[in-house]
Each structure stands twice: as structure tokens, then as C-alpha cells.
Amino acid sequence: NAGVTQTPKFQVLKTGQSMTLQCAQDMNHNSMYWYRQDPGMGLRLIYYSASEGTTDKGEVPNGYNVSRLNKREFSLRLESAAPSQTSVYFCASSVTTSGTGIHYEQYFGPGTRLTVT
Amino acid sequence: AQKITQTQPGMFVQEKEAVTLDCTYDTSDQSYGLFWYKQPSSGEMIFLIYQGSYDEQNATEGRYSLNFQKARKSANLVISASQLGDSAMYFCATRETSGSRLTFGEGTQLTVNP
């Protein structure tokens, strides 16, 4: 199993450009997540999808959109990139979420390092 | 809202010694989970250990153990017999049963010296 894969690994954008970060998991997990990691701030949740067909905002959703394309894939789109979106982006997945699934850990992809100039 | 506090930005330990990384949390839920992740310099996030709020015993996984003190709202990670490969950033995180998100602390950078 590849686990959680992300593309691209690195990206440089100019302010105002758009791009989509791709994420896929092969563990048959129901829930998927997008985080950003900035220096000194830990990871912050951007959006998540508790199950196929649903998406919800996390802590820092402004400037982003997501699509849960199917059970395997969850993409993150920046419509008009800004320098404040320079960060490392992590996709994660877990078996399920909330309720009795609280103990299920999240599996993370390798991350995408995005720079917006 | 949940909040995780990791008060040690950096920690140093000698190889083969034990080290404790602090984590305190704030949550209004009665049922919640606590997680520790390791992030080496290569950048990936590696799950280490989990503790449920109703678990009566402290969680252990190999050289990792969790010193869970519910009344004090602390969930410290103890690494025994440190190895050079333990040098990494360590994150504490919590999840409430009412939500799906993990809330992370700011992390502790651990350096193991030979």
C-alpha cells in the first residue's frame, strides 16, 4: 500500500495564480483532511471530509476550496494564491471520525511545500 | 474549543537517557483522545501513541509511554533509552468525540546528543 500520496511535492506560484493540490489514499478510509503547517504554529486544519460526499470547514478555510472526488481522492484548490498561503500542506486520512472512531489515528501524506511570491 | 500547549520549544537529551515532553490540554468534552506524532527533518508525520480519556492505564508503545494525568489535563510523552534517530519535532494533539478534527500543539524540537 502506498498509504497517502500527495502531488506535487514542491510548487512555486506567483500571487494571483491558481492551483490544485492532489491527495489520494489507498487504505479505504472514510475521512480525509487538509492541514497547513507554518513555522512555530503546529498544524492547522483547513478543510475535512468526514465521508464521501461531505466536506466541512476547519480552522483556516479562507482562500481555499476542496473537492472529495471519490472515496480515495480529496483535492485542495487555491483560486488566487497569496503570499500568506506560503506553507507546507499535508493531507491525511483516517478510518472514520468522531463518536466511537475517536481512537483512530490519522495517516499523513509526505506534504507539499508551496511558496507564493 | 480545544487547545494544546507544549511549553518546551526545544529539549536536549543524551543518548540512552529518558526524556519527558510536556503537553497540557484544554477541552470541555468528557470524552476525548490524545495523540502524539513525530516529525523528523524529512517532514513526514508519524503516529506514535494514543490515549483515550477513559483509559485507566497509561498507554505504552515500545519505548514510548504516555504519562496521563486527567485531573491536571496533562499528557506527557516519555521516551526511554533515547536514540539518535529520536531527534525530531514532536507534536501533541487532541480530538473530541463531538468533532473530527485534530488540534495540534506548536511542537517540541528534541535533539538527542551522542
Contacts between the chains, C-beta under 8 A, distances in Angstrom:
chain1	res1	chain2	res2	distance
A	31	B	100	6.2
A	33	B	100	8.0
A	33	B	101	7.4
A	33	B	102	7.9
A	40	B	106	6.0
A	41	B	106	6.2
A	42	B	4	7.7
A	42	B	91	6.0
A	42	B	104	3.8
A	42	B	105	5.6
A	42	B	106	4.7
A	42	B	107	5.6
A	43	B	45	7.8
A	43	B	91	7.1
A	43	B	93	7.9
A	43	B	102	7.6
A	43	B	104	4.5
A	44	B	104	7.5
A	45	B	101	4.7
A	45	B	102	7.2
A	45	B	103	7.9
A	48	B	100	5.9
A	48	B	101	6.3
A	50	B	100	5.5
A	56	B	100	8.0
A	58	B	101	5.9
A	59	B	101	7.4
A	88	B	43	7.1
A	90	B	45	6.5
A	92	B	45	7.6
A	97	B	100	3.3
A	98	B	97	5.9
A	98	B	98	6.7
A	98	B	99	6.1
A	98	B	100	4.9
A	99	B	97	6.0
A	102	B	31	7.0
A	102	B	32	7.2
A	102	B	33	4.6
A	102	B	52	7.1
A	102	B	95	5.8
A	102	B	96	7.8
A	102	B	97	5.1
A	103	B	33	5.6
A	103	B	50	5.7
A	103	B	52	5.9
A	105	B	35	6.2
A	105	B	47	4.2
A	105	B	50	6.2
A	106	B	47	7.4
A	106	B	102	6.2
A	107	B	47	7.3
A	108	B	37	7.9
A	108	B	44	6.5
A	108	B	45	3.8
A	110	B	43	6.7
A	110	B	44	5.5
A	111	B	43	5.2
A	111	B	44	7.2
